Amino acid sequence: WFASRGLRFSSSLALLPAGLMAFAPLFWQYHTQAEVFSMNNMFICLQLLLLQMFAKALYSQGGTSGGQTEDDETPRHARVRRIAAVGAFAVGLGFTNQHTIIFFSAPVVLFVLGAPLLSGRGPSLLAPPTLLLLAGAFAAGLVPYWYLVYSANHAPLGTWGDQRSWKGLVRHVLRQEYG
């Protein structure tokens, strides 16, 4: 519903795609099972919403005023960076849930990094400070992997495999224990 409203659909028209998804049997079949796929779908929806917010912030008419040049920091540029950082966190968090999200996230990341550069309308996300911010946000999204190491060393009854060492963590991240 939020995505449809973001595309400037009316409230009643936005209910159509939301209703189609809400009453689709396959949607409910995948989302009522104890599997990783429903959470993967949630992360994909989150990335779609953030991508829409990013594009809206990037291409909005929040130009320069008061003698600022396009190179100066504007509220719109700060918003673009903030949304990109939240998106990097969402990509990292999604990656800890299911690796297949990389097939969705890779083109999104390429768009987010390239669109400001190609359009000339936003801040360069390839500047070292911004790349460091995005890398840090992505790393923060990987916190569940670090928690695996902590829990394996402090409460090993609820872990799958042995993540007490780097070798065990890499084995888990690469899904060698269960395909």
Buried (B, 14 or more C-beta within 10 A) or exposed (E): BEBBBBEEBEEEEBBEBBEEEEEEEEBEEBEEEEEEEBBBBEBBEBBBBBBBBBBBBBBEEBEEEEEEEEEEEBEBBEBBBBBBBBBBBBBBBBBBBBBBBEEBBEEBBEEBBEBBEEEEBBBEBEEEEBBEBBEBBBBBBBBEBBEBBEBBEEEEEEBEBBBBEEEBBEBBBEEEEEE
